[in-house]
Amino acid sequence: MKNGSEHVDEGARFLLVRSGGYRCAIPVDAAKLVTKATETSALPGSAPRFLGLAQIAGEPVAVVDLHALLDPGGEPGGGHEMTVIVRGPSAGATLGLAVDEAMGVVALTVEQERTDEDPPWVSGHSRMEARPIAILDPTELFDGSASPEKGAFDAA
């Protein structure tokens, strides 16, 4: 991506999800599984956006509220009807994103790079039917920005 006015990655495929008032796109190659929400076990002292651990497909998975990741100071997310399991950059690493709805696979064009106001896990923005879509960078969800001290699991 060079600047916000150029179209890059034209036709890239994404899993479109909705969480609260947000629509987000997850690169298809990073989306491992979409499943109905399962019960989570909270961990004492964890950040409010960290919903807990769930047993999904026989494996323990940390589940995070996607709405709270995008709007940490806002109202809580919606109903958490679905969990999207996202592959991490290292073999076997996964993270569950609690969302309200998985809307399907779409082809999107990145229309704007991330802004200074975006959290590190938003790599850019697009639009579909005049609605804004935040494009997620799964690597950043697992990187230092998502460590317990700095990001997805942090209470701050």
Secondary structure, DSSP 8 states (H G I E B T S, - for coil): ---TTS-EEEEEEEEEEEETTEEEEEEGGGEEEEEE----B--TT--TTEEEEEEETTEEEEEEEHHHHH-TTS-------EEEEEE-SSTT-EEEEEESEEEEEEEEEE-EE--TTS-TTEEEEEEETTEEEEEE-HHHHHSGGGSTTTSTT---
